[in-house]
Amino acid sequence: MRVFVAGAAGYLGLSVVRACARRGHTVLGLARNGAQAERIRREGGAPVLGDVLTASSYRDVAVTADAVVHLAQPSEGDLSLMRSVRVEGGRTLAETVRDRPRVRFVVGSGYWVYASHPGIVDEESPLEPRSISQINFDTERAVAETLQSAGAAPIVVRPGMVYGRGSWFQSMVTELQKGEYRYVGDGSNYLSPVHLDDAGEAFADICERAPVGTTYLVVDDLPARTSEFAAFVADRLATEPPRSISFDAAAEAWGKDLALLNVASRRATNARLRRLGWVARWKSYRDGVPAVLRGFAGDSTG
Ligand SMILES: NC(=O)c1ccc[n+]([C@@H]2O[C@H](COP(=O)([O-])OP(=O)(O)OC[C@H]3O[C@@H](n4cnc5c(N)ncnc54)[C@H](OP(=O)(O)O)[C@@H]3O)[C@@H](O)[C@H]2O)c1
């Protein structure tokens, strides 16, 4: 297969490049500069210099792909820039390939679009997007509307809490080590983790054979209470147990929407993804987190 990945040098994007290249696919990774191009090359991809908002920079390559994955998002900047790259970038990419019926369009999103739920969250559970998850939800919709005008539909991928070297997990480790990490409220709400490598493999499985028009949650087998997950990571780091912050204090510090996203309970199932044939190497954070932390320790000891 030929897979075109926008956001290929990012946290999730590189894991998709790695998984697809390992399977022998040709991975065309959109890079914004030479350093990103080099990272994509190191994972087995072929970089394409461009910008997701500028179709002319990648059109000739994207239209040759069997699957297109949208994971571009600015790593810095405000919500309006994020909205532009996610939503308008998704629309631009979808417009570029919509007349190619054989191209499968995979739009990366996140499970924070789901409402807090006392039971199990599956792909059809009620949605309540807000703040950054509203941007992911609007991206899903913009791509779907664009493809619909050509009689096509995207495949939507909503990963849970993707832990690995980078992104929120790296920040969590640093904050725990400094004694600054706080979960919100009593920490009894559930989160659903997944190892970064397993998330990449899930995207590869989805690019290869997911039915068009489907939505997939990408989570491992074991949801955890937020306090339990943080305590587990702290214990493996041999740092002080994490402490909590009240909802009101979190809302004051980060804004109400982010506080609400953090106290929501999302105990998600991977049943649909498993039916597709996805097999997690790391069935739960109890095995996967120590493996990631060993990688961090390897970095610091050289
Ligand atoms: N991280 C997680 O745990 C997680 C979990 C679930 C869902 N998700 C979702 O997955 C998506 C990607 O997240 P991520 O964590 O992988 O993000 P990321 O690490 O910030 O990677 C995004 C990549 O896109 C690039 N980019 C920015 N603007 C671009 C543009 N105009 N054209 C082309 N590329 C551009 C970035 O380059 P620069 O560095 O130059 O900006 C970066 O390399 C988001 O929708 C996120 O909500 C992430």
The ligand as a MOL file (V3000), in Angstrom:
LIG
                    3D

  0  0  0     0  0            999 V3000
M  V30 BEGIN CTAB
M  V30 COUNTS 48 52 0 0 0
M  V30 BEGIN ATOM
M  V30 1 N -1.0310 12.7650 21.9270 0
M  V30 2 C -2.0040 11.9620 22.3390 0
M  V30 3 O -1.8880 11.2550 23.3740 0
M  V30 4 C -3.2760 11.8570 21.5450 0
M  V30 5 C -4.2750 10.9900 22.0300 0
M  V30 6 C -5.4610 10.9010 21.3030 0
M  V30 7 C -5.6470 11.6520 20.1740 0
M  V30 8 N -4.6720 12.5070 19.7400 0 CHG=1
M  V30 9 C -4.9250 13.2980 18.5350 0
M  V30 10 O -4.0140 12.9640 17.5010 0
M  V30 11 C -3.7780 14.1170 16.6740 0
M  V30 12 C -2.2690 14.3570 16.5780 0
M  V30 13 O -1.7670 14.5230 17.8910 0
M  V30 14 P -0.2010 14.4080 18.2330 0
M  V30 15 O -0.1200 14.3310 19.7180 0
M  V30 16 O 0.4280 13.3690 17.3940 0 CHG=-1
M  V30 17 O 0.2990 15.8630 17.7510 0
M  V30 18 P 1.8150 16.4100 17.5600 0
M  V30 19 O 2.7850 15.5350 18.2660 0
M  V30 20 O 1.7890 17.8560 17.9070 0
M  V30 21 O 2.0780 16.2200 15.9960 0
M  V30 22 C 1.4380 16.9520 15.0230 0
M  V30 23 C 2.3850 17.1710 13.8390 0
M  V30 24 O 1.6900 17.9560 12.8490 0
M  V30 25 C 2.5990 18.9500 12.3770 0
M  V30 26 N 1.9310 20.1250 11.8050 0
M  V30 27 C 1.5760 21.2750 12.4350 0
M  V30 28 N 1.0490 22.1450 11.5550 0
M  V30 29 C 1.0790 21.5380 10.3380 0
M  V30 30 C 0.7000 21.9470 9.0440 0
M  V30 31 N 0.1530 23.1530 8.8230 0
M  V30 32 N 0.8870 21.0920 8.0080 0
M  V30 33 C 1.4380 19.8720 8.2260 0
M  V30 34 N 1.8250 19.4230 9.4440 0
M  V30 35 C 1.6420 20.2480 10.4960 0
M  V30 36 C 3.4030 19.3170 13.6150 0
M  V30 37 O 4.5650 20.0340 13.2470 0
M  V30 38 P 5.1100 21.2450 14.1840 0
M  V30 39 O 5.8270 20.5590 15.3120 0
M  V30 40 O 6.0190 21.9840 13.2660 0
M  V30 41 O 3.9360 22.0540 14.6460 0
M  V30 42 C 3.6630 17.9420 14.2060 0
M  V30 43 O 4.7750 17.3300 13.6040 0
M  V30 44 C -4.5680 15.2600 17.3360 0
M  V30 45 O -5.8140 15.3610 16.7220 0
M  V30 46 C -4.7360 14.7820 18.7650 0
M  V30 47 O -5.8820 15.3390 19.3950 0
M  V30 48 C -3.4670 12.6110 20.4020 0
M  V30 END ATOM
M  V30 BEGIN BOND
M  V30 1 1 1 2
M  V30 2 2 2 3
M  V30 3 1 2 4
M  V30 4 1 4 5
M  V30 5 2 4 48
M  V30 6 2 5 6
M  V30 7 1 6 7
M  V30 8 2 7 8
M  V30 9 1 8 9
M  V30 10 1 8 48
M  V30 11 1 9 10
M  V30 12 1 9 46
M  V30 13 1 10 11
M  V30 14 1 11 12
M  V30 15 1 11 44
M  V30 16 1 12 13
M  V30 17 1 13 14
M  V30 18 2 14 15
M  V30 19 1 14 16
M  V30 20 1 14 17
M  V30 21 1 17 18
M  V30 22 2 18 19
M  V30 23 1 18 20
M  V30 24 1 18 21
M  V30 25 1 21 22
M  V30 26 1 22 23
M  V30 27 1 23 24
M  V30 28 1 23 42
M  V30 29 1 24 25
M  V30 30 1 25 26
M  V30 31 1 25 36
M  V30 32 1 26 27
M  V30 33 1 26 35
M  V30 34 2 27 28
M  V30 35 1 28 29
M  V30 36 1 29 30
M  V30 37 2 29 35
M  V30 38 1 30 31
M  V30 39 2 30 32
M  V30 40 1 32 33
M  V30 41 2 33 34
M  V30 42 1 34 35
M  V30 43 1 36 37
M  V30 44 1 36 42
M  V30 45 1 37 38
M  V30 46 2 38 39
M  V30 47 1 38 40
M  V30 48 1 38 41
M  V30 49 1 42 43
M  V30 50 1 44 45
M  V30 51 1 44 46
M  V30 52 1 46 47
M  V30 END BOND
M  V30 END CTAB
M  END
